[in-house]
Amino acid sequence: MRCFSASAARSSSSIALFSHQTRTTRNSRVKKSFCIRSIRNENAAVKPRRDDDNDEEEEDFGGERDTMRTTNTNTKNTNTHRSKRGRRERRDVLLACGSLLLFCNSSSQKKEAFAAGMMDFTKQSQSTFQLGPLQVTLQRLRTLRNDIITSILEEEGKEKKKNENDGGVVVVKTGSEEAIARLRNATLDCTSARPALEAYANVRDVCTLSIVLKSVSKKFASEEARERANERKNETVRAFAELEQRLRDANASKEDIDKEFENSREKVKRFAESVLEAFDFSDEEEKVKREAFPELFS
């Protein structure tokens, strides 16, 4: 057993006590430092309050308020624009529907008057269009007749001879190709087709009288009027054929030539009567139409 002196014992006790105090103090300081750091961290999470915080917060909130106010204003403007556009669209639809209903609910008398007016306009224009070629036919036949009769009279010595340079009547002799070509032109290809239409004539009828009859029958003529017009068209075509046969005879007399021309003229006028009848004009309208085509209805 080892023995220590009293002074050594006291020194050892002092050292032990000092060591204990130092350890305790160290632990206390650690705990205190931990608490301080914790409090500091908590305070750091909370923004310190300053005197000008109220102004800053008011400015921030005011900016947000202005932004919200601007957004609300834009939204209201957009909604207002959409609302106005929607009202305009509804108004246009209502106006269109109203116009349609007004048209649909108009009296049948107005509708009939409108339809009658359109039909009358169509009849007037179509009748003029169809009767025009027939009058041209009569004019050309008359000119051809005068030229051929003049040629015959010259041959007989009953009229002074004329030629093209004299400015008088053009002489066309019977039996010549010129006479036949002039007849084709006068009859509007109803005797035989002109050379320019020969290929086309192989697939369809190029006679102008047939075209006129088809146009009239399709829209206006009754069944009875159509049959009568068709019969008179055929009579006219036969008269043209007989006239062509006579003109091919170089020895045909003036009387025979004149007779065939007159027969063709009468047949064209009879066909024109049937065309006019097919349109079923009133008495006043028919009178006006006859006056417009004196060659056909004189």
Helices and strands as residue ranges (DSSP letters): H 6-45, H 53-104, H 108-155, G 164-166, H 177-186, G 195-197, H 198-201, H 208-219, H 223-247, H 254-278, H 283-292, H 294-297
